[in-house]
Each structure stands twice: as structure tokens, then as C-alpha cells.
Amino acid sequence: MLNHLSPQLKQYLIVTGNYWAFTLTDGALRMLVVLHFYGLGFSPFAIASLFLFYEFFGVVTNLIGGYLGARWGLNRTMNIGLGLQVFALLMLTVPPEWLTMLWVMAAQALSGIAKDLNKMSAKSSIKLLVPDNQQSKLYQWVAVLTGSKNALKGMGFFLGGALLSLFGFSHALLLMASLLALIWLASLV
């Protein structure tokens, strides 16, 4: 099916598919957490606090992400991000009494690291796929990836709400972790 495509285009499709799947589950996870903990009676301030580590560790990851990408390789950092996201999703499937503020914040911290490793790797790897003399093509590919991220994050919010309504919190997380794990394994191959 992909045999007639250039190696650069194949790699772009793999990176983009990986990034899209991650972005959908990341948006869905945000909405699942907000809606679930709102339903449990958490205050708006407590719910917002659940995301402090997500943002903080995302910033830290951005600061060192370039170094890690250069040292370990962009495919490896992208796959580490996917693996961390699967683990973060599974962390939230524990029995309800274990879902303390600190536990959820720790899962969100891993998810923040995962998001920025994945995002940095996807966007940086595109630069390696485009010859230096085709900068306009590079900007087009990055624009598609970045623009699609915003649309998919919104779709992920809807997906999270739908999964919570249809399957409940833990089952929705298990479903997303399973699907993302399959994509992670395919990406490793």
C-alpha cells in the first residue's frame, strides 16, 4: 500500500499518524479528568490544580527536549512519549480510592512530559525529512501538523466526553491505553 511512496513521505505519514493518535488521546484524557472529577464533587480550583504538574513538567521537557532528541534520536523520544502516555493512562485506572490529588497530579506530570516529547519529536523530525533547499515544503508540512493538532485536540475533548458517557472513567482510560499501546507498538516496528 505504501510501497509506491518516497521514504520521506512514508516517514512523514508515520510521524503524523503517531502524533495525531497521541493528540486525540491527550485531549480526551484532559476532558475525562475534568468531567470525572467534577462529577465527584471536586471544586473548580481543585480540578485546575490537577493540571499544574502537566503544565510544569511540559515546560521542563521543552527545556531539555532538544538535548534529549539530539542525544537519543527523535524516533526514540517520540516513542518514549507514547510509552509514557500509555503508562499515565493506566495510572488512572487504579481503584477509585487511590485517585488522590497527588496520584492524579503525578499521572498528569507523566502525561505532560509525554506530550512535549511527542510534539517536539514530531515537529523536529519533519525538518530532517525535507531537503534544505525546500524550505517552503517544510513550512507546509509543519503547518499541516500544527494545524491538525489544534483540530484534533478539540476532537479529543469531544471523544473524552463521549467515552466517559459510554464506558465510564476506568473503561474509557483502558480503551484509550489499549489503542495507543497498539499504535506505540506499530511505531516501534
Secondary structure by P-SEA (a helix, b strand, c coil): ccccccaaaaaaaaaaaaaaaaaaaaaaaaaaaaaaaaaacccaaaaaaaaaaaaaaaaaaaaaaaaaaaaccaaaaaaaaaaaaaaaaaaaccccccccaaaaaaaaaaaaaaaaaaaaaaaaaaaaacccccaaaaaaaaaaaaaaaaaaaaaaaaaaaaaaacccaaaaaaaaaaaaaaaaaaaac
